[in-house]
């Protein structure tokens, strides 16, 4: 069997050879194995793109047509507030536009053993969740006469989260540097350090105090421990990949986020390219549509080719185009043409769009070959 596979090592990619090695039945005759390998080689050769094929246009059509059949709904986790995931067309748009602020950031946090088997799962989930003062406050009152804000704490919630009085005072002082914080008979009293503070400013301070960070991972708004394929994991609303990966009980090899820019920042451009492919494929697959993954790979390559993730917009990929006419064909044409005129920019007409605009053969398919003639030096 191995001798037979070695003959195909130059004909097929190593990834396909490895897949054949894994899936080929152990007890198989050489004739059957040869027949399977021949069919795989034939299929592989048929799937190759011909030189000059308009792969970009084919990809655009292959993604765009099924995209018109997508729904506009968001998926909601039952029983948990704020746990929504944007799906369908809106999600595709925010990925391909390269939006840094996505509608519903979320993470899938995988845990190391024994926590993946359920040990302290609730405790870990509560440790990860960002806790603000408003989450443990039972009452917040405004005392205009004495220019102060009084906060009563729900002792049961604080105890459940492991927040002691000392920790709370320390966190409140860090979050509210312009206010003094004291405690009297279980009530936390906030007063302005400046004597010039008026009633309007104190009222504004009340909203700021509510948002005071107490503990947990910043950005993780909600947590949902779930059992998936025999192990426990945590789904979150909100995302903070760098901080989550630094936690000792987190399996950093599988934990991921749907925020592609966070992945780029934490793991680099190659990881964000793969995440982009995965996210788009997940949306398409969830919608029950069928798009060849190579079309998505081409889009991902286009968005990541210069080492930074850029959306397919006039501020992203289109801005990077060498051709003036190609940039002008997308949006704000006058701006591009005037800017190119001022700087004396030249257009080599190497790509598709600019040649279509000038009614010339496009350099794809039959327009790819060029005819070269050699002039006879002896004739005048």
C-alpha positions as a printed NumPy array, in Angstrom:
array([[  0.   ,   0.   ,   0.   ],
       [  2.787,   2.439,   0.955],
       [  4.669,   1.669,  -2.284],
       [  1.511,   2.493,  -4.228],
       [  1.039,   5.792,  -2.356],
       [  4.654,   6.796,  -3.026],
       [  3.958,   6.669,  -6.783],
       [  1.232,   9.289,  -6.299],
       [  3.237,  11.627,  -4.037],
       [  4.296,  13.747,  -7.023],
       [  0.799,  13.691,  -8.571],
       [ -1.25 ,  14.624,  -5.48 ],
       [ -0.698,  17.133,  -2.625],
       [  0.647,  15.728,   0.657],
       [ -2.595,  16.698,   2.477],
       [ -4.627,  14.453,   0.141],
       [ -2.086,  11.616,   0.484],
       [ -2.359,  11.859,   4.299],
       [ -6.165,  11.807,   4.087],
       [ -6.066,   8.711,   1.841],
       [ -3.689,   7.028,   4.298],
       [ -6.125,   7.688,   7.184],
       [ -9.33 ,   6.644,   5.4  ],
       [ -8.226,   3.798,   3.148],
       [ -9.496,   0.443,   4.523],
       [ -6.715,  -1.711,   6.012],
       [ -7.725,  -4.897,   4.222],
       [ -8.029,  -3.799,   0.608],
       [ -6.666,  -5.425,  -2.526],
       [ -3.992,  -3.626,  -4.518],
       [ -6.268,  -3.514,  -7.59 ],
       [ -9.036,  -1.79 ,  -5.623],
       [ -6.562,   0.634,  -4.018],
       [ -5.106,   1.482,  -7.455],
       [ -8.603,   2.109,  -8.836],
       [ -9.432,   4.451,  -5.928],
       [ -6.165,   6.374,  -6.36 ],
       [ -6.734,   6.741, -10.12 ],
       [-10.218,   8.155,  -9.524],
       [ -8.881,  10.565,  -6.875],
       [ -6.149,  11.736,  -9.276],
       [ -8.714,  12.196, -12.068],
       [-11.022,  14.176,  -9.741],
       [ -8.077,  16.3  ,  -8.545],
       [ -7.003,  17.144, -12.113],
       [-10.592,  18.074, -13.067],
       [-10.851,  20.409, -10.058],
       [ -7.784,  22.445, -11.033],
       [ -8.368,  25.948, -12.387],
       [ -7.354,  26.413, -16.006],
       [ -4.699,  29.085, -16.734],
       [ -6.507,  32.351, -17.396],
       [ -9.747,  31.246, -15.717],
       [-11.677,  34.123, -14.097],
       [-11.544,  32.676, -10.596],
       [-12.489,  35.994,  -8.978],
       [-15.698,  36.348, -10.982],
       [-16.596,  32.676, -10.43 ],
       [-16.05 ,  33.135,  -6.664],
       [-18.119,  36.335,  -6.584],
       [-21.018,  34.631,  -8.389],
       [-20.73 ,  31.464,  -6.287],
       [-20.943,  33.416,  -3.007],
       [-23.273,  36.202,  -4.19 ],
       [-26.089,  34.055,  -5.63 ],
       [-26.605,  31.873,  -2.504],
       [-26.148,  35.039,  -0.423],
       [-29.432,  36.399,  -1.802],
       [-31.247,  33.451,  -0.178],
       [-29.948,  34.138,   3.333],
       [-32.252,  35.139,   6.184],
       [-31.747,  38.246,   8.308],
       [-32.446,  36.671,  11.71 ],
       [-30.309,  36.564,  14.854],
       [-29.95 ,  33.37 ,  16.867],
       [-30.956,  33.683,  20.545],
       [-29.834,  31.427,  23.4  ],
       [-33.036,  30.573,  25.309],
       [-33.168,  31.724,  28.93 ],
       [-30.074,  33.943,  28.853],
       [-30.387,  37.708,  28.407],
       [-28.08 ,  39.421,  25.891],
       [-26.942,  36.086,  24.4  ],
       [-27.668,  36.69 ,  20.716],
       [-25.559,  35.762,  17.7  ],
       [-25.877,  37.646,  14.432],
       [-26.318,  35.143,  11.592],
       [-27.145,  35.129,   7.891],
       [-26.574,  38.077,   5.588],
       [-25.768,  40.704,   8.284],
       [-22.952,  38.502,   9.595],
       [-21.523,  37.905,   6.103],
       [-21.582,  41.669,   5.46 ],
       [-19.771,  42.582,   8.694],
       [-17.076,  39.938,   8.033],
       [-16.406,  40.889,   4.402],
       [-16.594,  44.628,   5.163],
       [-13.883,  44.068,   7.786],
       [-15.814,  45.816,  10.565],
       [-13.787,  46.133,  13.768],
       [-16.907,  46.633,  15.924],
       [-19.076,  43.566,  15.325],
       [-22.726,  43.351,  16.415],
       [-22.565,  40.304,  18.696],
       [-19.005,  39.325,  19.729],
       [-18.844,  35.888,  21.357],
       [-16.328,  33.241,  22.393],
       [-16.233,  29.463,  22.673],
       [-13.971,  28.682,  25.642],
       [-12.692,  25.113,  25.915],
       [-11.282,  23.955,  29.25 ],
       [ -8.47 ,  21.657,  30.315],
       [ -9.14 ,  18.541,  32.378],
       [-10.583,  18.095,  35.02 ],
       [-12.606,  21.304,  34.423],
       [-13.784,  20.064,  31.01 ],
       [-15.408,  17.148,  32.883],
       [-17.514,  19.562,  34.936],
       [-15.293,  20.305,  37.955],
       [-15.98 ,  23.843,  39.332],
       [-17.617,  24.774,  36.002],
       [-19.992,  27.346,  37.547],
       [-17.206,  28.829,  39.665],
       [-14.978,  29.207,  36.578],
       [-17.834,  30.728,  34.568],
       [-18.494,  33.337,  37.268],
       [-14.759,  34.052,  37.529],
       [-14.634,  34.808,  33.784],
       [-17.776,  36.998,  33.658],
       [-17.167,  40.724,  34.   ],
       [-18.836,  41.994,  37.179],
       [-19.817,  45.658,  37.506],
       [-21.14 ,  47.455,  40.56 ],
       [-24.662,  47.45 ,  39.099],
       [-24.586,  43.605,  39.137],
       [-24.189,  43.402,  42.938],
       [-25.867,  46.672,  44.014],
       [-29.34 ,  46.37 ,  45.55 ],
       [-29.935,  50.145,  45.673],
       [-28.212,  53.311,  44.408],
       [-29.482,  56.62 ,  45.837],
       [-28.529,  60.236,  45.163],
       [-28.201,  62.642,  48.098],
       [-28.212,  66.094,  46.463],
       [-28.211,  67.995,  49.791],
       [-24.921,  66.435,  50.884],
       [-23.547,  65.983,  47.325],
       [-23.01 ,  62.278,  47.662],
       [-24.087,  58.925,  46.193],
       [-24.995,  56.005,  48.464],
       [-24.821,  52.378,  47.295],
       [-26.279,  49.373,  49.14 ],
       [-24.758,  45.985,  48.227],
       [-26.593,  42.686,  47.815],
       [-24.501,  40.66 ,  50.278],
       [-25.657,  37.285,  48.946],
       [-24.6  ,  38.086,  45.358],
       [-21.267,  39.495,  46.534],
       [-20.594,  36.374,  48.63 ],
       [-21.567,  34.097,  45.728],
       [-19.036,  35.876,  43.519],
       [-16.349,  35.826,  46.238],
       [-16.203,  39.627,  46.509],
       [-15.062,  40.735,  49.97 ],
       [-15.487,  44.227,  51.418],
       [-11.752,  44.964,  51.065],
       [-11.684,  43.839,  47.395],
       [-14.781,  45.899,  46.618],
       [-13.396,  49.083,  48.211],
       [-10.11 ,  48.651,  46.287],
       [-11.906,  48.079,  42.948],
       [-14.199,  51.089,  43.489],
       [-11.266,  53.383,  44.295],
       [ -9.444,  52.319,  41.111],
       [-12.583,  52.789,  38.943],
       [-13.564,  56.162,  40.467],
       [-10.398,  58.213,  40.936],
       [-12.227,  61.566,  41.034],
       [-14.456,  60.379,  43.903],
       [-13.676,  59.448,  47.496],
       [-15.122,  56.095,  48.659],
       [-16.078,  55.324,  52.279],
       [-18.202,  52.669,  53.961],
       [-20.659,  53.283,  56.798],
       [-22.922,  50.54 ,  58.207],
       [-22.664,  48.459,  55.037],
       [-23.415,  51.425,  52.732],
       [-20.776,  52.646,  50.288],
       [-20.64 ,  56.441,  50.108],
       [-19.158,  58.285,  47.113],
       [-18.243,  61.967,  47.394],
       [-16.529,  64.295,  44.947],
       [-12.925,  65.155,  45.859],
       [-13.394,  68.612,  44.3  ],
       [-15.614,  71.099,  46.152],
       [-16.742,  72.666,  42.865],
       [-18.842,  69.602,  41.932],
       [-22.438,  70.659,  41.176],
       [-25.663,  68.616,  41.251],
       [-25.55 ,  67.92 ,  37.486],
       [-22.029,  66.491,  37.698],
       [-22.992,  64.313,  40.689],
       [-25.95 ,  62.954,  38.697],
       [-23.597,  62.064,  35.829],
       [-21.25 ,  60.374,  38.319],
       [-24.103,  58.039,  39.321],
       [-24.12 ,  56.417,  35.855],
       [-20.331,  56.143,  35.903],
       [-20.417,  54.465,  39.343],
       [-22.903,  51.854,  38.075],
       [-20.384,  50.827,  35.41 ],
       [-17.488,  50.495,  37.91 ],
       [-15.429,  47.387,  37.101],
       [-15.213,  45.011,  40.08 ],
       [-13.786,  41.688,  38.815],
       [-13.718,  39.171,  35.932],
       [-12.504,  39.504,  32.341],
       [-13.366,  42.873,  30.774],
       [-15.721,  42.573,  27.819],
       [-17.304,  39.241,  28.862],
       [-20.906,  40.344,  29.448],
       [-22.646,  36.968,  29.767],
       [-21.569,  33.359,  30.266],
       [-23.274,  30.074,  29.441],
       [-21.674,  26.731,  30.481],
       [-22.808,  23.979,  28.087],
       [-22.021,  20.316,  27.497],
       [-20.88 ,  19.626,  23.966],
       [-19.725,  16.239,  22.641],
       [-19.136,  14.828,  26.129],
       [-17.24 ,  17.791,  27.612],
       [-18.11 ,  21.078,  29.279],
       [-17.26 ,  24.387,  27.639],
       [-18.291,  28.02 ,  28.115],
       [-20.017,  30.201,  25.527],
       [-19.792,  33.943,  26.185],
       [-21.43 ,  37.135,  25.014],
       [-18.533,  39.534,  24.565],
       [-14.933,  38.77 ,  23.716],
       [-11.415,  39.263,  25.11 ],
       [ -9.189,  36.624,  23.51 ],
       [ -5.801,  37.713,  24.913],
       [ -6.982,  37.699,  28.528],
       [ -8.896,  34.424,  28.176],
       [ -5.909,  32.613,  26.609],
       [ -3.728,  33.657,  29.571],
       [ -5.959,  31.792,  32.082],
       [ -4.359,  28.523,  33.325],
       [ -7.523,  26.38 ,  33.061],
       [ -8.3  ,  27.382,  29.436],
       [ -7.39 ,  25.084,  26.514],
       [ -5.698,  27.69 ,  24.325],
       [ -5.413,  25.321,  21.324],
       [ -9.209,  25.208,  20.759],
       [-10.607,  28.366,  22.348],
       [-11.755,  30.876,  19.753],
       [-13.717,  34.064,  19.156],
       [-15.881,  35.333,  16.295],
       [-13.996,  38.662,  16.373],
       [-11.486,  38.201,  13.542],
       [ -9.531,  41.379,  14.383],
       [ -8.975,  40.097,  17.937],
       [ -7.564,  36.874,  16.474],
       [ -5.254,  38.894,  14.208],
       [ -4.06 ,  40.94 ,  17.19 ],
       [ -3.474,  37.892,  19.412],
       [ -2.359,  35.183,  16.95 ],
       [ -1.374,  36.908,  13.694],
       [ -2.589,  37.221,  10.099],
       [ -2.505,  33.483,   9.227],
       [ -4.81 ,  32.656,  12.147],
       [ -7.188,  35.502,  11.245],
       [ -7.273,  34.308,   7.599],
       [ -8.328,  30.825,   8.754],
       [-10.859,  32.313,  11.193],
       [-12.328,  34.401,   8.355],
       [-12.803,  31.267,   6.218],
       [-14.312,  29.374,   9.183],
       [-16.737,  32.173,  10.102],
       [-18.051,  32.686,   6.555],
       [-18.319,  28.922,   5.984],
       [-20.184,  28.512,   9.299],
       [-22.789,  31.119,   8.268],
       [-23.263,  29.576,   4.81 ],
       [-23.47 ,  26.044,   6.237],
       [-25.976,  27.096,   8.956],
       [-28.199,  28.565,   6.246],
       [-28.184,  25.199,   4.428],
       [-26.356,  26.595,   1.38 ],
       [-23.508,  24.993,  -0.537],
       [-20.448,  27.034,  -1.539],
       [-17.071,  25.479,  -2.398],
       [-14.583,  26.442,   0.326],
       [-11.991,  27.465,  -2.292],
       [-14.118,  30.486,  -3.2  ],
       [-14.014,  31.557,   0.45 ],
       [-10.252,  30.921,   0.55 ],
       [ -9.767,  33.252,  -2.435],
       [-11.76 ,  36.019,  -0.7  ],
       [ -9.773,  35.478,   2.532],
       [ -6.475,  35.649,   0.604],
       [ -7.585,  38.913,  -1.021],
       [ -8.431,  40.414,   2.383],
       [ -5.175,  39.283,   4.048],
       [ -2.564,  39.353,   1.251],
       [ -0.565,  42.369,   2.498],
       [ -0.207,  41.139,   6.089],
       [ -3.111,  43.135,   7.555],
       [ -6.783,  42.212,   7.523],
       [ -8.7  ,  44.626,   5.279],
       [-12.374,  44.673,   4.329],
       [-13.634,  44.642,   0.751],
       [-14.518,  48.345,   0.849],
       [-13.144,  51.581,  -0.572],
       [-11.173,  52.012,   2.663],
       [ -9.77 ,  48.463,   2.541],
       [ -8.902,  46.188,  -0.395],
       [-10.102,  48.627,  -3.092],
       [ -7.835,  51.367,  -1.692],
       [ -4.852,  49.028,  -2.169],
       [ -5.461,  48.494,  -5.909],
       [ -2.632,  49.742,  -8.143],
       [ -5.04 ,  50.758, -10.925],
       [ -6.576,  54.255, -10.722],
       [ -9.543,  53.232, -12.9  ],
       [-10.206,  50.117, -10.774],
       [-10.369,  52.29 ,  -7.647],
       [-12.585,  54.818,  -9.421],
       [-14.979,  52.094, -10.617],
       [-15.902,  51.146,  -7.033],
       [-16.919,  54.372,  -5.249],
       [-16.089,  58.118,  -5.242],
       [-14.672,  58.101,  -8.834],
       [-14.073,  61.881,  -9.096],
       [-11.97 ,  61.877,  -5.924],
       [ -9.716,  59.084,  -7.247],
       [ -9.315,  60.611, -10.713],
       [ -8.463,  64.096,  -9.388],
       [ -5.995,  62.65 ,  -6.855],
       [ -4.293,  60.575,  -9.602],
       [ -4.14 ,  63.596, -11.931],
       [ -2.504,  65.789,  -9.284],
       [  0.208,  63.21 ,  -8.524],
       [  0.7  ,  62.176, -12.184],
       [ -0.187,  58.543, -11.485],
       [  0.018,  56.02 , -14.359],
       [ -2.343,  53.092, -14.936],
       [ -0.66 ,  50.015, -16.507],
       [ -4.084,  48.442, -17.365],
       [ -3.014,  45.044, -16.043],
       [ -6.289,  43.938, -14.495],
       [ -9.89 ,  43.234, -15.511],
       [-11.99 ,  46.254, -14.472],
       [ -9.912,  48.986, -16.111],
       [ -9.809,  47.094, -19.448],
       [-13.592,  46.586, -19.387],
       [-13.989,  50.355, -18.883],
       [-11.797,  51.054, -21.934],
       [-13.42 ,  48.353, -24.112],
       [-10.204,  46.357, -24.424],
       [ -9.607,  42.562, -24.143],
       [ -9.362,  41.616, -20.482],
       [ -6.26 ,  39.616, -19.402],
       [ -8.18 ,  36.415, -18.54 ],
       [ -9.203,  33.336, -20.546],
       [ -8.701,  33.869, -24.302],
       [ -7.534,  37.435, -23.589],
       [ -4.531,  36.159, -21.649],
       [ -2.152,  35.147, -24.519],
       [ -0.275,  37.987, -26.225],
       [  0.868,  37.882, -29.846],
       [  4.519,  38.874, -30.288],
       [  5.952,  39.561, -33.766],
       [  9.615,  39.991, -34.636],
       [ 10.306,  42.614, -37.294],
       [ 12.691,  41.52 , -40.054],
       [ 15.797,  43.685, -39.612],
       [ 16.745,  43.289, -43.331],
       [ 13.597,  44.948, -44.638],
       [ 12.875,  48.659, -44.553]])
